[in-house]
Amino acid sequence: PNVARMRMLGAEVRPATSGSQTLKDATNEAIRDWINNPEDTHYIIGSVVGPHPYPGMVRDFHAVIGEETKSACQERFGRLPSHVVACVGGGSNAIGMFYPFIENSEVQLIGVEAAGYGLESDKHSASLTKGTDGVFHASHIKVLQENGGQVKLPHSISAGLDYPGVGPEHCHLHKTGRATYVGVTDKEALDAFQRLCKLEGIVPALESAHAIAHLEKLMPTLSKDDLVVINLSGRGDKDVYSVAKHLGYDLGDKG
């Protein structure tokens, strides 16, 4: 659906045909074209990955998420949230939410990575939780890689989290302990997707469903005075067919 919308708006969409044909490979192809055609090509990316200054630029643009959240909490509750939760692939929505709160040490920042089939399996995209130091897309970050330095094939039910690295600022927040990063499996995300649909009538993106799923684990640790904000980073129109397939729905059913 996203590609169809782009084409309707006049964009030319060229699919990545190399490698695993995921976000990693699309980024590779975009950087390659930019380097080969610098006179008439502009490199634009929506995530906080890649070479400087792009991660910082995207963070600054996305920081409006956290700034508006901060203002809304002060206005409505008269205080800051105790916890802020966001999903993390490359990490753009999360860093946009976290950045305005970094100096507020009383606010716990929680990034939720895609644990896929489980963190102990080979099918996940949890770069911060299970990755090692490496250079990827011109950034020194945590990367899912083999012992020889070959990048592993990541996995997530969500295409937006299916990336073997993570933004450099998330690596810094992880290293310093300012933010905590946890994993949520495909099944947990699917369950959270359905739960939000049924209870609130909101169809979230599968990426966002990972953050929602972590709330289930977080709740037993909270007090009645805690205030938790979850960044619902996208809507799930694009994921409806994928979710239906995983749930075994008959997509040809006319009823």
N, C-alpha and C positions, 0 to 999 in steps of 0.2 A: 504493500500500500504506500509506503513512503516514497519508493522509486516512482510509482505511478503519479503521485502528487507532484514530485519534482519535474517530471516530464510535462505534466499539464501546465506547469508554470513556466515552461520554456527551457528547462535545463537539459543539457546533453549529459547522459549518465553512461559512464564507461565502467563496466564491471571489472574487478580484479580477477584475472584468469590464472594467476600463479599460486603456487603453494596451496594453503588450505582455504584460500578465497574468503578469508575473514577480515576483521578490522586491521590486523597486523599487516596483511598483504595489501590491502587498500592503501594503508599508510605508506608502505614500501613504494608502491607504484606512484603515489602522489609526489613523494619526495624525489623519486627518480626523474619524473617528468619536469619538476621544478628545477632540478639541477641541470638538466639537459636543455631547458628552454627558459633561461632566466629573464630574457628580454620581454617575453609576452605571457609568462606564467606567474600567477600569484599563488603561493601556498597558503591555504586556509584550513584550519582544523578546529573542531569543536571540543576536543578533549585536551587535558593538560599534559600531553605527552609530546615527545619530539624535541628538537633542538631549541636552545634559548634564542629569542625571547618568547617563544610561543606559549610555553606553560604559564608564564607569568601574565601574559596578555589575556589568555583565556580565563585565568583565575580572577583577574581584575574585572573582566566583563561579567563573569558569573557571580561575583561577590554581592551583587544586588539581591540575590536569594537570601543570604545571611543577613544583610543589612535590613531588608524589609521584615524578616522574621524577628530580628532583634527589636526593631521599632514596634512591631505588632504586639510582642510579648510585654514590653514595657507599658504600652498603652492599655492593653486589655487586662493584664495580670499585675502590673506594677513591679515586675521583676523579670530577671532572665530565666530561661529554662535551666533545669538541672542536667538534662541530657539532650543531645542533638544527634540524630541517627540518620545516616545516608548510605546508599549503596555505592560501591567502589569497583569500577572496572579500570579505565584509565584514570577516572576520578574527578571529572569536571564538576558534576553537580555537588559532589561531596566537598570539594575544596571551596566552591562558591558558598556553600552553607557554613563551612567551618571557619573560613578566614576571618570574618568579622568577630568571631568569638575567641580567637586564639589567645588574646591577652586577658580574657576573663577565665581565670583558672578554676573557678567554681563550676564552670560548665563542662560536663564530660562530653567529649567528642568521640563518636563511635562509627567507624566505617565498616560496612558489611560487604565482604567479598563473596564471590561465587564458589561454593565448595563442591558444586557439581554432584558427582557420585559419592563424595566424601573426601575429606582432606588426606586420608591415608591411601586413597586410590590415585591413579594417574590421570583421572578425568576431572579436572577442576581448573579454576582460573585464579586461585588465591596467591597472587604474587608476593604480597607482604607477609602472609602467614607461612608460606612454604618456599618462597623464592630465595635466590642468593644474589650477591652483588654482581653486576655486569653492566656492560654498555650496550644500550639498545635504542635505536632511533635517535642516536646522538645524545643520549642522557645516561648518566651514571645512576642506575636505579636497581631495584629488586626485580629479578627476572626469573621466570620458570625456565630452567636450562639443564641440559645434561652435564655430566662431569667434564666433558670436553668443550663446553661452551656453546653447543648447539641449542637453539631455542626449542623448547618443548611445544607440542601442539596443545593449546589450552582447550578447555571444554566448559561450556555453560549452556543451560537451556535458554538463556537470554543472549541474543547476539551482541547487545551493547556491553556485556561484561566479559565477552569471549576474547580476552586480550592477555598476552603472556607477560606484560609489564604493568607499570603503574606510574603515575606522575611523580616527579622528583620531590615535590613538596610533601606529598603523602609519605614518602620514604623518610623525610626529615622528621615529620610529626611522629612517625612510628619509632624511629631511632631515639628520639628525645623523650618518648613516653607521653607526649602531649595528647595524642589520640590513640585510641584502642581499636584494633582491627580484628574482626571475627569472621567466621564462615557460616554460610547458610546453604544447604543442599538444594538441588533441583526440586526434590519432593517437597521440602519445607516451603520453598518459594511458590510452588504450584498451590499448595494448601492455603497459603496466605493470600494468593491471588483470588481464589474462590471465596475465602472468608470475607475479604473486603467487598467483593461483588455482592454477596448475599446480605451482609450486615449494613452496608452503607450505600449500596447502589452505585459504587464507584469502580470502574474497570481500570486497574493500574497497569502500567508497563511491567513486564516481567522483571526488568531491572529494579524498579521500585519495590516490587513484591519481596525482594530479598531483604530490604530494610524493614518492611512490615513484619516479615517472619521473625526477625530478631526480637521484636517487641514481646513475643510470646515467651522468650527466654529471659528477657530483661525484667518483666513484670514482677516475678517473685522477689527480686532484690530491691524493689522500690518501696518508699514510704508514701503515705497518703498526701504528703506535701510536695512530692516531686512533680516536676512539670517536664514532660517529654515531648519533643518535637521530632516528627519524622518527615524527611523531605520526600514528598511524593513527586519524583522527578519527571514523570511522564505518564501519558495515558496509554491504555492498552489496546487501542484499535488495531495497531500493527501486529499484535500478538494473539489476537483472537483465534485465528486459524491454527497457529502453532499449539496453543493451549488446548483447543478442541481435539487436535490430533493426539496429543499426549493423554487426554482424558478418555479417548476412545469414542468420541462422538462421531456420528455419521454425517460427514459434511455434505453428502448428497441428499440428505433427508429434507423433503419439501414441507414437512409438517411443522 
